[in-house]
Amino acid sequence: MSVPHEALDFERPSIFRRILPRDWAYFALMLAVGVIAHWQYGHLMDRYDTGGLILAAASSAWLGWFWRPWQNYSIIVGALALFSIWIYGDDLTRGETNFWLNYIGSGQAGVMWMSVMLYLGTAAYMMSLFTRSDFPARAGAAFAWVGAGAGLMALLVRWREIYLTDPSWGYIPVSNLYEVFILLALMTTLMYLYYEQRTGQRNMGAFVMLVIAASVTFLLWYMWDRQAHEIEPLVPALNSWWMKIHVPTNFVGYGGFAIAAMLGVAYLFKHRFERTRPDAAITKRLPSKDALDSVMYKSIAIGFAFFTIATVLGAMWAAEAWGGYWTWDPKETWSLILWLTYASWLHMRFTKGWRGPVMAWWAIIGLFVTTFTFLGVNMFLSGLHSYGEL
């Protein structure tokens, strides 16, 4: 299915576009949420927490204007999370006795719903490659939205559960592999849904959702085999406000790299089928190479930007925690290798105009480098980041 080249540019909202009343209403809602949160909990916040609250409210308001589906998504997820938190009250044991918390609204229940929905979304998207109907892909997108919503709700509720377990702990739930894999799955899903909406290429999901399903599979294994969902005290090395911005920023980068790699796989399939089976139905169902190349580039660009910011933030955190910006710890070394991998990719794209199978293979190799940086270093090497071992 060919897409005109000019249609590949995303439908970027102009700063001069007409802003709808719903946009102003959403902005007012985010402002109200921020003000109420500070009114209720400001006495527990330091200046960094206050700055983070302002940044979160402003970012959500901006994202809602830039990408309107975020408005409904954030409102629904926020309402469900607040409902669960309200039911908990000050008694964590209600999670075992209350029907809503036990089966839907607790942190662990939310993760299970996220897993089921993302698996269903993967299956629906795969089915869409072999049917002429758009229904499976639409269903896949719906499952993906629900899965991402369940994942974010799970993290928000888990944050409250941590406080209820021990008020002195009170850390943001991005401190271990269990929590960051939830973050990775939902962030990658949201990034993909954004690209899908902007391009209209729904069948990209048949490839992208595979890597998301793989991350969910690891998450479930880690949860059941290691009981990783159990809430424990924060490792002292992570007891810093830097964690609140370094880790989420890092995983936007990882999500972008994962999407690019799977689109590289799709590109190679399309390239081969066009040469060997040009008239086959699946060849026509696969997204166009121009669309795949465009989104692959944009995913790497946004992932590289966020990964660069995360690396700088990590260096600043290291200077505060260990007395130096860079110690050539294995995690730092492999982060540099990963940064150079995608910096080179972008350099060849900008300066040489490279496209096609070579860049697709490069993006796929980049995912292996990303995976080793994220997991392999923790499994096989030791250093200052050893608190993340499996």
C-alpha positions in Angstrom: 0.0 0.0 0.0 1.8 3.1 -1.2 1.7 6.4 0.6 2.5 9.7 -1.2 5.8 11.0 0.0 4.3 14.3 1.0 1.9 12.5 3.3 4.7 11.1 5.3 5.3 14.4 7.1 3.5 14.2 10.4 0.5 16.3 10.9 2.4 18.6 13.2 0.2 21.1 15.1 1.1 24.6 14.3 1.6 27.1 17.1 -0.8 29.3 15.2 -3.6 26.8 14.8 -7.0 27.5 16.3 -7.0 26.3 19.9 -10.3 24.7 20.8 -12.3 25.3 24.0 -11.5 21.8 25.1 -7.7 22.7 25.0 -8.3 25.6 27.4 -10.4 23.4 29.6 -7.7 20.8 29.8 -5.1 23.5 30.6 -7.3 24.8 33.4 -7.7 21.2 34.7 -4.0 20.6 34.8 -3.5 24.0 36.5 -6.1 23.1 39.1 -4.6 19.6 39.7 -1.2 21.2 40.3 -2.5 23.8 42.6 -4.6 21.3 44.6 -1.7 18.9 44.9 0.6 21.6 46.2 -2.0 22.8 48.6 -2.5 19.4 50.0 1.2 18.2 50.0 3.3 21.3 49.6 4.4 21.1 53.2 6.1 17.7 52.4 7.8 19.1 49.3 11.2 20.7 48.9 12.0 23.0 46.0 12.9 20.2 43.7 9.6 18.4 44.4 7.8 21.7 43.7 9.7 22.2 40.5 8.9 18.6 39.5 5.2 19.2 40.1 5.2 22.4 38.0 7.1 20.6 35.2 4.7 17.6 35.3 1.6 19.8 35.1 3.0 22.0 32.4 4.2 19.0 30.4 0.9 17.3 30.5 -0.9 20.5 29.5 1.4 21.0 26.6 1.2 17.3 25.5 -2.6 17.6 25.6 -2.5 20.5 23.2 0.1 18.9 21.0 -1.5 15.5 20.9 -5.2 15.6 21.8 -5.7 11.9 22.5 -3.5 12.5 25.5 -6.2 14.6 27.1 -8.8 11.8 27.4 -6.1 9.3 28.2 -4.6 11.3 31.1 -8.1 12.2 32.5 -9.4 8.6 32.5 -6.2 7.1 33.9 -5.9 9.9 36.5 -9.5 9.4 37.6 -9.1 5.6 37.9 -5.9 6.0 39.9 -7.5 8.5 42.3 -10.4 6.2 42.7 -8.1 3.3 43.7 -6.2 5.6 46.1 -9.4 6.8 47.6 -10.6 3.2 48.3 -7.2 2.4 49.9 -7.5 5.3 52.3 -4.8 4.6 54.9 -5.2 0.9 54.9 -3.1 -1.2 52.6 -4.8 -4.4 53.5 -7.9 -3.3 51.6 -6.1 -4.4 48.5 -6.8 -8.0 49.6 -10.4 -7.5 50.6 -11.9 -4.9 48.2 -13.2 -6.3 44.9 -12.0 -3.3 42.8 -8.5 -3.2 44.3 -8.1 -7.0 44.2 -9.1 -7.5 40.6 -8.7 -4.1 38.8 -7.4 -1.1 40.6 -4.3 -2.2 42.6 -0.8 -1.8 41.3 -0.4 -5.5 40.7 -3.8 -5.9 39.2 -3.1 -3.0 36.8 0.1 -4.7 35.6 -1.8 -7.9 34.9 -4.5 -6.0 32.9 -1.7 -4.1 31.1 -0.1 -7.4 30.1 -3.3 -9.0 28.9 -4.2 -6.0 26.8 -0.8 -5.6 25.2 -0.8 -9.3 24.3 -4.2 -9.0 22.8 -3.1 -5.9 20.9 -0.1 -7.7 19.6 -2.2 -10.6 18.3 -4.8 -8.2 16.7 -2.1 -6.3 14.9 -0.5 -9.5 13.6 -3.9 -10.6 12.4 -4.2 -7.4 10.5 -1.3 -8.3 8.2 -3.3 -11.3 6.8 -6.8 -9.7 6.4 -8.1 -7.0 4.2 -10.2 -5.5 6.9 -8.9 -2.7 9.1 -10.9 -4.0 12.1 -8.0 -6.1 13.6 -5.7 -3.1 13.5 -8.3 -0.8 15.0 -8.9 -3.4 17.7 -5.2 -3.7 18.3 -4.9 0.1 18.8 -7.8 -0.1 21.3 -6.1 -2.9 23.2 -2.9 -0.9 23.2 -4.6 2.2 24.6 -6.2 0.2 27.4 -2.9 -1.6 28.1 -1.0 1.7 28.3 -3.7 3.1 30.5 -3.6 0.1 32.9 0.2 0.4 33.1 0.2 4.1 34.0 -2.6 3.5 36.5 -0.6 0.7 38.1 2.5 2.9 38.6 0.4 5.7 40.1 -1.4 3.4 42.5 1.9 1.6 43.3 3.3 5.0 44.3 0.6 5.3 46.9 1.1 1.7 48.0 4.7 2.3 48.7 3.8 5.1 51.1 1.2 2.9 52.7 3.7 0.2 53.2 6.1 2.5 55.0 5.6 6.3 55.0 9.4 6.8 55.4 10.1 5.0 52.1 7.9 7.1 49.8 9.9 6.7 46.5 8.7 7.1 43.0 8.1 3.7 41.4 10.9 3.6 38.9 13.6 2.1 41.2 13.9 -1.5 40.1 13.6 -3.7 37.0 10.0 -4.6 37.7 8.9 -0.9 37.8 11.0 0.3 34.9 9.7 -2.6 32.7 6.2 -1.3 33.3 7.4 2.1 32.4 9.2 0.8 29.3 6.1 -1.0 28.1 3.7 1.9 28.5 6.0 4.5 27.2 6.9 2.5 24.1 3.2 1.8 23.5 2.2 5.5 23.8 5.1 6.6 21.5 3.9 4.0 18.9 0.3 5.1 19.1 1.4 8.7 18.5 3.3 7.7 15.4 0.5 5.5 14.2 -2.0 8.3 14.5 0.3 10.8 12.7 1.0 8.5 9.8 -2.1 6.4 9.5 0.1 3.3 9.1 -1.7 1.0 11.5 0.1 -2.2 10.3 3.3 -0.9 11.8 1.9 -2.3 15.0 2.3 -5.9 13.9 6.1 -5.3 14.3 6.4 -2.7 17.1 4.0 -4.6 19.4 6.3 -7.6 19.3 9.0 -5.9 21.2 6.5 -4.6 23.7 5.1 -8.1 24.1 8.6 -9.3 24.7 9.2 -6.7 27.4 5.9 -7.8 29.1 7.0 -11.4 28.9 10.2 -10.5 30.8 8.2 -8.5 33.3 5.9 -11.4 34.1 8.7 -13.8 34.4 10.6 -11.5 36.7 7.5 -10.9 38.8 6.6 -14.6 39.2 10.2 -16.0 39.5 11.7 -13.3 41.7 8.6 -11.9 43.4 9.7 -8.6 42.1 6.3 -7.0 42.6 6.9 -7.0 46.4 7.5 -3.5 47.7 10.9 -3.1 49.4 12.9 -0.2 50.8 14.7 1.9 48.3 18.4 1.1 47.7 20.3 3.9 49.3 22.2 4.7 46.1 18.8 5.5 44.5 17.6 7.8 47.2 17.8 11.0 45.2 15.5 13.3 43.5 17.6 12.8 40.3 16.0 9.4 39.9 12.6 11.1 39.3 13.9 12.7 36.1 16.8 10.6 35.0 15.0 7.3 34.8 11.8 8.3 32.9 13.9 10.4 30.4 16.1 7.4 29.8 13.2 5.2 29.0 11.8 7.5 26.4 15.1 7.0 24.7 14.9 3.2 25.0 11.4 3.3 23.7 12.3 5.3 20.6 15.2 2.9 19.9 12.9 -0.2 20.3 10.3 1.2 17.9 13.0 2.1 15.3 14.5 -1.4 15.4 11.1 -3.1 14.8 10.4 -0.8 12.0 13.7 -1.7 10.6 12.6 -5.3 10.7 9.4 -4.3 8.9 11.4 -2.4 6.3 13.5 -5.5 5.5 10.4 -7.6 5.1 8.9 -5.1 2.8 12.1 -4.7 0.8 12.4 -8.5 0.3 8.7 -9.1 -0.5 8.7 -6.3 -3.1 11.5 -8.1 -4.9 10.3 -11.7 -4.5 6.5 -11.5 -4.1 5.5 -8.1 -5.4 1.9 -9.1 -6.1 1.3 -11.0 -2.8 -1.4 -9.7 -0.5 0.9 -9.4 2.5 3.3 -7.2 0.4 0.5 -4.7 0.0 -0.6 -5.0 3.6 2.9 -4.1 4.9 3.5 -0.3 5.4 5.3 1.5 2.7 9.0 1.8 2.9 8.9 5.5 2.8 6.6 5.5 5.9 8.8 3.0 7.7 11.9 5.0 6.9 10.4 8.2 8.0 9.1 6.9 11.4 12.3 5.0 12.0 14.3 8.2 11.6 11.9 10.2 13.8 12.0 7.5 16.5 15.8 7.5 16.6 15.9 11.3 16.6 13.6 11.7 19.6 15.1 8.7 21.4 18.6 10.0 20.9 17.6 13.5 22.2 16.1 12.1 25.4 18.9 9.6 25.9 21.4 12.4 25.6 19.5 14.4 28.2 19.3 11.3 30.4 23.0 10.8 30.1 23.8 14.3 31.1 21.4 14.0 34.1 23.0 10.8 35.0 26.4 12.4 35.0 25.2 15.2 37.3 23.6 12.5 39.6 27.0 10.6 39.6 28.8 13.8 40.6 26.5 14.3 43.6 26.5 10.6 44.7 30.0 9.4 43.8 32.0 12.7 43.5 32.7 12.5 39.8 30.8 13.0 36.6 32.3 10.0 34.8 34.0 7.0 36.3 34.0 4.5 33.4 31.7 2.3 35.3 30.4 -0.5 32.9 27.0 1.1 32.7 28.5 4.4 31.8 30.8 2.8 29.3 28.0 1.0 27.5 25.8 4.1 27.6 28.5 5.9 25.7 28.7 3.0 23.2 24.9 3.2 22.8 25.1 7.0 22.4 27.8 6.7 19.7 25.8 4.0 17.9 22.8 6.3 17.3 24.9 9.4 16.9 26.6 7.7 14.0 23.3 6.6 12.6 22.0 10.2 12.6 25.3 11.5 11.3 25.2 9.2 8.3 21.6 10.1 7.7 22.2 13.8 7.8 25.6 14.1 6.0 25.5 11.1 3.6 21.7 10.8 3.1 21.9 7.1 3.9 18.6 5.2 3.8 17.3 1.8 3.0 18.3 -1.7 4.2 21.7 -0.6 5.6 20.0 1.8 8.0 17.4 -0.7 8.9 20.0 -3.3 9.9 21.8 -0.6 11.8 18.7 0.2 13.8 18.2 -3.5 14.6 21.8 -3.8 15.8 21.2 -0.7 17.9 18.4 -2.6 19.8 20.9 -5.3 20.7 23.3 -2.6 22.0 20.3 -1.0 23.9 19.3 -4.3 25.4 22.8 -5.1 26.6 23.2 -1.6 28.0 19.9 -1.9 29.9 20.0 -5.6 31.0 23.3 -7.2 29.9 25.5 -5.0 32.0 23.4 -5.8 35.1 23.6 -9.5 34.4 27.2 -10.0 33.4 29.2 -7.0 34.7 29.6 -5.4 38.0 30.2 -1.8 39.1 28.7 1.1 40.8 25.3 0.2 39.2 25.3 -3.3 40.6 22.2 -2.5 42.6 20.3 -3.3 39.4 21.4 -6.9 39.1 18.9 -9.6 38.2 
